[in-house]
Amino acid sequence: MAIIALPNTLADGTIPTAAQFMANFNVLVNEVNGSLDNANVKASAGIVESKIAFDIAAGHSHDGSNSKKITTGSHFAWYIPGSLTVADAQGMQFIVPKAFTAQTLKVKCESGTGVIRIKSGANTLKDSIAVSSTVSEVSAFTIAALAEDELLVIDVTTATSLVGLSAVLSVE
């Protein structure tokens, strides 16, 4: 704790004036009502995060209860090299770490064309996604919810000389 200096020392056997007493009292009142700072709070005070104002612009992101929570844009990214054939669960398969909502899917291949679908567990997020050598973006999903612990996969449903598939699913 920071040391608070009182302006008047009161001694036994003397009677302080009202002004002396009030001056000491006001130092304490002023400290508590607006002058408390980091030096006045002990390290083990246990102040809950919801009572602390954080400067988000300076790079801190807190949710009011968990200072370890870092929120960033979340993505699942695939690259499936080589020639692709029609098959389910192509390339990487991800276990969804927490519930998310699909926002956008961008897909592209090195050459050829194809059609893919993306699934989370038994749910098809989007069927019939055309893939070509230019980036295409999908933002409307049949089902946008990804549930925690489901398996996120890409199926190739049509492939015409499809080579090197890249996909990025952005989620919140």
C-alpha positions as CSV (number, residue, x, y, z in Angstrom):
1,M,0.0,0.0,0.0
2,A,1.1,3.5,-0.7
3,I,1.8,5.7,2.3
4,I,-0.7,8.3,3.0
5,A,0.7,11.3,4.8
6,L,-1.6,13.1,7.2
7,P,-1.0,16.8,7.6
8,N,-1.5,16.9,11.4
9,T,0.0,14.7,14.1
10,L,-2.4,14.3,17.0
11,A,-0.9,13.6,20.4
12,D,-2.3,12.2,23.7
13,G,-3.4,14.8,26.1
14,T,-4.1,17.4,23.4
15,I,-7.4,18.3,21.9
16,P,-7.2,18.6,18.1
17,T,-9.0,21.5,16.5
18,A,-11.9,20.7,14.2
19,A,-9.7,22.0,11.3
20,Q,-6.8,19.6,12.2
21,F,-9.2,16.7,12.5
22,M,-11.0,17.5,9.3
23,A,-7.7,18.1,7.4
24,N,-6.6,14.5,8.4
25,F,-10.0,13.1,7.6
26,N,-10.1,14.8,4.2
27,V,-6.8,13.4,3.2
28,L,-8.2,9.9,3.6
29,V,-11.5,10.8,1.9
30,N,-9.8,12.3,-1.1
31,E,-7.5,9.3,-1.4
32,V,-10.5,6.9,-1.4
33,N,-12.7,9.0,-3.6
34,G,-10.6,9.2,-6.8
35,S,-6.9,9.1,-5.9
36,L,-6.4,5.4,-5.4
37,D,-4.0,3.9,-7.9
38,N,-1.9,0.8,-8.4
39,A,0.4,1.7,-5.5
40,N,-2.7,1.6,-3.1
41,V,-3.8,-1.9,-4.1
42,K,-2.0,-4.9,-2.7
43,A,-1.0,-7.7,-5.1
44,S,-3.3,-10.2,-3.5
45,A,-6.4,-7.9,-3.4
46,G,-8.3,-10.3,-5.6
47,I,-10.2,-7.6,-7.5
48,V,-12.4,-9.3,-10.1
49,E,-11.7,-8.4,-13.7
50,S,-15.2,-7.1,-14.4
51,K,-14.4,-4.2,-12.1
52,I,-11.3,-3.2,-14.0
53,A,-11.3,-1.0,-17.0
54,F,-8.9,-2.2,-19.7
55,D,-7.5,-0.1,-22.5
56,I,-8.5,-2.2,-25.5
57,A,-6.9,0.3,-27.9
58,A,-3.5,-0.4,-26.3
59,G,-3.7,-4.0,-27.1
60,H,-5.5,-5.7,-24.2
61,S,-8.6,-7.7,-24.8
62,H,-10.5,-9.0,-21.8
63,D,-14.0,-10.3,-21.4
64,G,-14.6,-9.2,-17.9
65,S,-14.1,-12.6,-16.3
66,N,-11.1,-14.2,-18.0
67,S,-8.0,-12.2,-18.7
68,K,-6.5,-15.2,-20.5
69,K,-9.1,-15.0,-23.2
70,I,-7.7,-13.8,-26.5
71,T,-10.2,-13.3,-29.3
72,T,-8.8,-13.3,-32.8
73,G,-10.3,-14.1,-36.1
74,S,-10.6,-17.9,-36.2
75,H,-10.0,-19.9,-39.4
76,F,-9.8,-23.4,-40.6
77,A,-7.4,-23.7,-43.6
78,W,-6.9,-26.6,-46.0
79,Y,-4.5,-27.3,-48.7
80,I,-4.9,-30.6,-50.5
81,P,-2.0,-31.1,-52.9
82,G,-2.0,-33.1,-56.1
83,S,-4.8,-34.5,-58.2
84,L,-8.1,-34.9,-56.4
85,T,-10.7,-37.5,-57.0
86,V,-14.3,-37.7,-55.9
87,A,-14.2,-38.8,-52.2
88,D,-15.4,-37.8,-48.8
89,A,-13.2,-36.3,-46.1
90,Q,-10.4,-35.0,-48.2
91,G,-7.2,-33.6,-46.7
92,M,-7.1,-32.3,-43.1
93,Q,-9.9,-33.0,-40.8
94,F,-10.4,-30.7,-37.8
95,I,-12.0,-31.3,-34.4
96,V,-14.0,-28.1,-33.8
97,P,-12.5,-26.8,-30.4
98,K,-15.6,-24.8,-29.4
99,A,-18.9,-23.8,-30.9
100,F,-18.5,-21.5,-33.9
101,T,-20.6,-19.9,-36.6
102,A,-19.4,-20.1,-40.2
103,Q,-18.9,-16.7,-41.7
104,T,-17.2,-17.1,-45.1
105,L,-15.5,-19.8,-47.1
106,K,-12.9,-19.0,-49.8
107,V,-11.9,-21.8,-52.2
108,K,-9.5,-22.1,-55.1
109,C,-7.6,-24.8,-57.0
110,E,-4.4,-24.7,-58.9
111,S,-6.0,-26.0,-62.1
112,G,-9.1,-27.8,-63.3
113,T,-12.5,-27.5,-61.7
114,G,-14.6,-29.3,-59.2
115,V,-17.4,-29.1,-56.7
116,I,-17.0,-29.6,-52.9
117,R,-19.1,-29.6,-49.8
118,I,-18.1,-28.8,-46.3
119,K,-19.5,-30.6,-43.3
120,S,-19.4,-30.3,-39.6
121,G,-20.3,-33.7,-38.1
122,A,-23.5,-34.9,-39.7
123,N,-24.5,-31.3,-40.8
124,T,-23.7,-30.1,-44.3
125,L,-22.6,-26.4,-43.9
126,K,-22.7,-25.9,-47.6
127,D,-23.2,-28.2,-50.6
128,S,-22.3,-27.7,-54.2
129,I,-19.4,-25.2,-53.9
130,A,-17.8,-24.6,-57.3
131,V,-14.0,-24.6,-57.3
132,S,-11.8,-23.2,-60.1
133,S,-8.5,-21.4,-60.5
134,T,-10.0,-18.1,-59.3
135,V,-10.9,-17.5,-55.7
136,S,-14.6,-17.9,-55.0
137,E,-16.3,-16.9,-51.7
138,V,-19.3,-18.3,-50.0
139,S,-21.1,-16.4,-47.2
140,A,-24.5,-18.1,-47.2
141,F,-24.5,-21.5,-45.5
142,T,-27.3,-24.1,-45.3
143,I,-26.3,-24.6,-41.6
144,A,-23.7,-22.2,-40.2
145,A,-23.4,-23.7,-36.8
146,L,-20.2,-25.7,-35.9
147,A,-20.6,-27.6,-32.7
148,E,-17.8,-28.3,-30.3
149,D,-16.0,-31.6,-30.8
150,E,-17.5,-32.3,-34.3
151,L,-15.3,-33.2,-37.2
152,L,-15.0,-30.6,-39.9
153,V,-14.3,-32.0,-43.3
154,I,-14.3,-31.2,-47.0
155,D,-15.8,-33.7,-49.5
156,V,-15.0,-33.6,-53.2
157,T,-18.2,-34.4,-55.1
158,T,-17.1,-33.6,-58.7
159,A,-13.6,-33.3,-60.1
160,T,-12.5,-32.5,-63.6
161,S,-8.7,-32.5,-63.6
162,L,-8.9,-30.9,-60.1
163,V,-5.4,-30.2,-58.8
164,G,-4.3,-28.5,-55.5
165,L,-7.3,-27.4,-53.5
166,S,-7.0,-24.5,-51.1
167,A,-9.9,-23.5,-48.7
168,V,-10.2,-21.2,-45.8
169,L,-13.3,-21.2,-43.5
170,S,-13.6,-18.1,-41.4
171,V,-15.7,-18.6,-38.2
172,E,-16.7,-16.5,-35.1
